[in-house]
């Protein structure tokens, strides 16, 4: 990326609207890191959660185009079947499987991991997400967004660690959100029990937690060579956005990215060579700061408390 494009990129990123919209994607693609080589994932095995629609489905399609065998992890198997049909229409030679898993349920995650059809896993994309209107607790007694965005991915990744370690270049990608910039790490209230509950705030808080997880998991899996990356897709026009944030969707849909544009950096992180630096936060194929506001900076004690609480909640040794 040239010096001028880099400056424009940074300005667009800080101004949010031009950076997160399709305008940012169009600006940056002129000078960003090169596309993965054709067939870059030939013979690789990939798992994508929340793959029935939106960015998850677009990610699965992008990985299949590069040669990966893809496992679509969904709560609604009918959506999974429809997504599989669309992917096969685009890539007739692709190998696409479907498995049910509810990331908010630890028993469901354990069943999924126990029945993984691969002995080696090369790519794991945590994309599944929820944005509830009111505070809801799961069967395990955890707040729904925290269970889905943090505990489920943490447990699944750890259970799949042996399969990831069997790969020569394993990569894990956490699909976060630019909304996380508005929130500090709430290690003091991870379950959102205090104050008036707002779904959008719960979403942003747990997306902040996902970004915090990336360097923690990088350290945890360093001896296995497992790369862990967090990213945000910008503002994409997906069924999830239209259904959960109808007002935002009406106001911004002219400027929203396609699901494929939102998924671009996920696919790039999974397939580019050499492997990107682990533990970082990415948007449009470039590392981004994890904090933009002085009030959101991570404190070591908070990070440690968050890690201790989360690992304990899913029964892992920290």
C-alpha positions as CSV (number, residue, x, y, z in Angstrom):
1,X,0.0,0.0,0.0
2,X,1.4,3.4,-1.0
3,X,2.0,6.1,1.5
4,X,-1.0,8.2,0.3
5,X,-3.3,5.2,0.3
6,X,-2.1,4.3,3.8
7,X,-3.0,7.8,5.0
8,X,-6.4,7.7,3.4
9,X,-7.0,4.3,4.8
10,X,-6.2,5.4,8.3
11,X,-8.3,8.5,8.0
12,X,-11.3,6.5,6.7
13,X,-10.8,4.0,9.5
14,X,-10.9,6.7,12.2
15,X,-13.9,8.5,10.7
16,X,-15.8,5.1,10.8
17,X,-18.5,5.7,8.1
18,X,-16.2,5.9,5.1
19,X,-14.0,3.1,6.5
20,X,-16.7,0.6,7.4
21,X,-18.9,1.1,4.4
22,X,-18.4,-0.2,0.9
23,X,-16.5,3.0,0.1
24,X,-13.7,1.9,2.5
25,X,-13.5,-1.5,0.8
26,X,-13.3,0.0,-2.7
27,X,-10.6,2.5,-1.6
28,X,-8.4,-0.1,0.1
29,X,-8.6,-2.9,-2.5
30,X,-6.5,-0.8,-4.8
31,X,-3.5,-1.2,-2.6
32,X,-4.0,-4.0,-0.1
33,X,-2.0,-7.2,0.3
34,X,-2.3,-9.6,-2.6
35,X,-5.1,-12.2,-3.0
36,X,-4.4,-15.8,-1.8
37,X,-3.1,-17.9,-4.6
38,X,-5.6,-20.0,-6.5
39,X,-5.9,-23.4,-4.8
40,X,-4.3,-22.0,-1.7
41,X,-6.5,-24.2,0.5
42,X,-6.5,-27.3,-1.7
43,X,-6.9,-30.3,0.6
44,X,-7.5,-28.1,3.7
45,X,-10.3,-28.7,6.1
46,X,-12.3,-25.7,7.3
47,X,-15.0,-25.2,9.9
48,X,-17.2,-22.1,9.8
49,X,-19.8,-21.4,12.5
50,X,-22.9,-19.4,11.7
51,X,-22.5,-20.5,8.1
52,X,-26.2,-20.6,7.1
53,X,-26.3,-17.0,5.8
54,X,-24.5,-13.7,5.6
55,X,-20.8,-13.4,6.3
56,X,-20.6,-17.0,7.4
57,X,-22.0,-18.3,4.2
58,X,-19.8,-15.9,2.2
59,X,-16.8,-17.1,4.1
60,X,-17.6,-20.7,3.5
61,X,-18.0,-20.0,-0.3
62,X,-14.7,-18.1,-0.3
63,X,-12.8,-21.0,1.3
64,X,-14.4,-23.5,-1.0
65,X,-13.3,-21.5,-4.0
66,X,-9.8,-21.8,-2.8
67,X,-10.1,-25.6,-2.6
68,X,-11.0,-26.2,1.1
69,X,-13.4,-28.9,2.3
70,X,-15.9,-26.9,4.3
71,X,-18.0,-27.9,7.3
72,X,-21.0,-25.5,7.8
73,X,-21.9,-25.2,11.5
74,X,-25.5,-24.1,11.9
75,X,-28.4,-24.0,14.3
76,X,-31.0,-24.2,11.6
77,X,-30.1,-27.2,9.3
78,X,-32.6,-26.0,6.7
79,X,-30.6,-22.9,6.3
80,X,-27.5,-25.0,6.2
81,X,-28.9,-27.1,3.4
82,X,-29.8,-24.0,1.4
83,X,-26.3,-22.5,2.0
84,X,-24.7,-25.8,0.9
85,X,-26.7,-25.8,-2.3
86,X,-25.7,-22.2,-3.1
87,X,-22.0,-23.0,-2.5
88,X,-22.2,-26.1,-4.7
89,X,-23.9,-24.1,-7.5
90,X,-20.8,-21.8,-7.4
91,X,-18.2,-24.5,-6.8
92,X,-19.6,-27.8,-8.1
93,X,-16.4,-29.7,-7.1
94,X,-16.5,-28.5,-3.5
95,X,-16.9,-30.9,-0.5
96,X,-19.4,-29.3,1.8
97,X,-20.7,-30.9,5.0
98,X,-23.3,-29.6,7.5
99,X,-23.4,-30.1,11.3
100,X,-25.7,-28.7,13.9
101,X,-24.3,-26.8,16.8
102,X,-25.6,-24.1,19.1
103,X,-22.6,-22.2,20.3
104,X,-24.5,-20.9,23.3
105,X,-24.8,-24.5,24.7
106,X,-21.7,-26.1,26.1
107,X,-23.2,-29.6,25.7
108,X,-23.9,-28.9,22.0
109,X,-20.4,-27.6,21.5
110,X,-19.0,-30.8,23.2
111,X,-21.1,-33.0,21.0
112,X,-20.0,-31.2,17.9
113,X,-16.3,-31.5,18.8
114,X,-16.6,-35.2,19.6
115,X,-18.1,-35.8,16.2
116,X,-15.8,-33.7,14.1
117,X,-15.4,-35.5,10.8
118,X,-11.8,-34.4,10.3
119,X,-8.7,-35.7,12.1
120,X,-6.9,-32.5,11.0
121,X,-8.4,-29.1,11.0
122,X,-6.7,-26.2,9.1
123,X,-9.1,-23.4,9.5
124,X,-11.7,-22.6,12.2
125,X,-13.8,-19.5,11.8
126,X,-16.0,-18.3,14.7
127,X,-18.7,-16.2,13.0
128,X,-21.9,-17.3,14.8
129,X,-23.6,-14.4,16.5
130,X,-26.8,-13.2,18.2
131,X,-28.3,-9.9,19.2
132,X,-31.2,-10.4,21.6
133,X,-33.7,-7.7,22.6
134,X,-33.7,-8.7,26.2
135,X,-31.4,-10.4,28.6
136,X,-31.6,-14.1,28.3
137,X,-29.8,-16.9,30.1
138,X,-28.7,-20.2,28.5
139,X,-29.2,-23.7,29.8
140,X,-25.8,-23.3,31.4
141,X,-26.8,-20.1,33.2
142,X,-24.9,-17.6,31.1
143,X,-26.0,-14.5,29.4
144,X,-26.8,-15.4,25.7
145,X,-24.4,-13.1,23.9
146,X,-21.5,-13.9,26.2
147,X,-22.2,-17.6,25.9
148,X,-22.4,-17.4,22.1
149,X,-19.6,-15.0,21.3
150,X,-17.1,-15.9,24.0
151,X,-17.7,-19.1,25.9
152,X,-18.8,-21.2,23.0
153,X,-15.8,-20.2,20.7
154,X,-13.4,-20.6,23.6
155,X,-14.6,-24.1,24.4
156,X,-14.9,-25.2,20.8
157,X,-11.3,-24.0,20.0
158,X,-9.9,-25.8,23.0
159,X,-11.7,-29.0,22.3
160,X,-10.5,-28.9,18.6
161,X,-7.0,-28.1,19.7
162,X,-5.6,-31.6,18.8
163,X,-7.1,-31.4,15.3
164,X,-5.7,-27.9,14.8
165,X,-2.3,-28.9,16.1
166,X,-2.3,-31.7,13.5
167,X,-2.2,-29.1,10.7
168,X,1.0,-27.6,9.4
169,X,-0.5,-24.1,9.4
170,X,-3.6,-24.0,11.6
171,X,-5.5,-20.7,11.8
172,X,-8.4,-19.6,13.9
173,X,-10.4,-16.4,13.1
174,X,-12.8,-14.6,15.4
175,X,-15.3,-12.4,13.6
176,X,-15.7,-9.4,15.8
177,X,-17.3,-6.0,15.2
178,X,-16.2,-2.4,14.9
179,X,-18.8,-1.7,17.6
180,X,-16.4,-3.1,20.1
181,X,-14.5,0.2,20.0
182,X,-17.2,1.8,22.1
183,X,-16.8,-0.6,25.0
184,X,-14.2,-1.4,27.6
185,X,-13.5,-4.9,28.8
186,X,-16.2,-5.6,31.4
187,X,-14.4,-8.2,33.5
188,X,-16.4,-6.8,36.5
189,X,-19.7,-7.8,34.8
190,X,-19.2,-10.3,32.0
191,X,-22.7,-11.6,32.3
192,X,-24.3,-8.1,32.0
193,X,-26.2,-8.4,35.3
194,X,-25.9,-4.7,36.2
195,X,-27.8,-1.8,34.7
196,X,-30.4,-1.7,32.0
197,X,-29.8,-4.4,29.4
198,X,-29.4,-3.3,25.8
199,X,-28.8,-5.9,23.2
200,X,-26.5,-3.7,21.1
201,X,-24.4,-3.0,24.1
202,X,-24.2,-6.7,25.0
203,X,-23.2,-7.4,21.5
204,X,-20.4,-4.7,21.5
205,X,-19.1,-5.8,24.9
206,X,-18.8,-9.4,23.9
207,X,-17.1,-8.4,20.6
208,X,-14.6,-6.5,22.7
209,X,-14.0,-9.8,24.6
210,X,-13.4,-11.6,21.4
211,X,-10.6,-9.2,20.4
212,X,-9.2,-9.6,23.9
213,X,-9.2,-13.4,23.4
214,X,-7.0,-13.3,20.3
215,X,-3.6,-12.7,22.1
216,X,-4.6,-14.8,25.0
217,X,-5.3,-17.8,22.8
218,X,-2.2,-17.1,20.8
219,X,-0.2,-17.5,23.9
220,X,-2.1,-20.6,25.0
221,X,-1.5,-22.4,21.7
222,X,1.9,-21.1,20.9
223,X,3.6,-24.5,21.3
224,X,1.1,-25.9,18.8
225,X,1.7,-23.2,16.2
226,X,-2.0,-22.3,16.1
227,X,-2.5,-18.7,14.7
228,X,-5.4,-16.8,16.2
229,X,-6.7,-13.7,14.6
230,X,-9.6,-11.3,15.3
231,X,-11.1,-9.1,12.6
232,X,-14.1,-6.9,11.9
233,X,-15.9,-7.0,8.6
234,X,-17.2,-3.4,8.5
235,X,-20.9,-2.8,7.9
236,X,-22.3,-5.5,5.7
237,X,-25.8,-6.0,4.3
238,X,-26.7,-9.4,5.9
239,X,-30.0,-10.9,7.2
240,X,-28.6,-10.6,10.7
241,X,-28.2,-6.8,10.4
242,X,-31.6,-6.4,8.7
243,X,-33.3,-8.4,11.4
244,X,-31.5,-7.2,14.5
245,X,-30.9,-3.6,13.6
246,X,-33.7,-2.6,11.2
247,X,-33.4,1.1,11.8
248,X,-29.6,1.1,11.2
249,X,-30.2,-1.0,8.1
250,X,-32.8,1.4,6.7
251,X,-30.5,4.4,7.2
252,X,-27.3,2.8,5.9
253,X,-28.2,0.1,3.3
254,X,-27.1,2.3,0.4
255,X,-23.6,2.2,1.8
256,X,-23.5,-1.3,3.2
257,X,-21.0,-3.8,2.0
258,X,-22.0,-7.1,0.4
259,X,-21.6,-10.2,2.6
260,X,-18.7,-11.2,0.3
261,X,-16.9,-7.9,0.9
262,X,-17.4,-8.3,4.7
263,X,-16.0,-11.8,4.5
264,X,-13.0,-10.9,2.4
265,X,-10.5,-10.4,5.3
266,X,-11.7,-13.6,7.0
267,X,-10.9,-15.6,3.8
268,X,-7.6,-13.7,3.4
269,X,-6.5,-14.4,7.0
270,X,-7.3,-18.1,6.5
271,X,-5.5,-18.5,3.2
272,X,-2.8,-15.9,2.7
273,X,0.9,-16.8,2.7
274,X,3.0,-16.3,4.7
275,X,0.6,-16.5,7.7
276,X,-0.4,-13.2,9.2
277,X,1.0,-12.2,12.6
278,X,-1.0,-14.0,15.3
279,X,-3.0,-12.2,18.1
280,X,-3.8,-9.1,16.1
281,X,-7.0,-7.3,15.1
282,X,-7.6,-6.8,11.4
283,X,-9.9,-5.0,9.1
284,X,-9.6,-4.9,5.3
285,X,-6.4,-6.9,5.3
286,X,-4.6,-4.5,7.6
287,X,-3.8,-4.6,11.3
288,X,-5.9,-2.1,13.3
289,X,-5.6,-0.7,16.8
290,X,-7.6,-2.4,19.4
291,X,-8.6,0.8,21.1
292,X,-9.5,4.2,19.8
293,X,-10.9,5.8,23.0
294,X,-8.8,6.4,26.2
295,X,-11.6,5.1,28.3
296,X,-11.6,1.6,26.8
297,X,-8.0,0.7,27.4
298,X,-7.4,-2.8,28.8
299,X,-6.0,-3.1,32.3
300,X,-3.9,-6.2,33.0
301,X,-6.0,-7.1,36.1
302,X,-9.2,-6.9,34.0
303,X,-7.7,-9.1,31.3
304,X,-6.6,-11.6,33.8
305,X,-10.0,-11.6,35.6
306,X,-11.8,-12.0,32.3
307,X,-9.6,-15.0,31.3
308,X,-10.0,-16.6,34.7
309,X,-13.8,-16.2,34.7
310,X,-14.2,-17.4,31.1
311,X,-11.9,-20.5,31.4
312,X,-13.6,-21.5,34.6
313,X,-17.1,-21.1,33.1
314,X,-16.3,-23.7,30.4
315,X,-14.2,-26.0,32.7
316,X,-10.8,-25.3,31.2
317,X,-7.5,-24.8,33.1
318,X,-6.4,-21.2,32.5
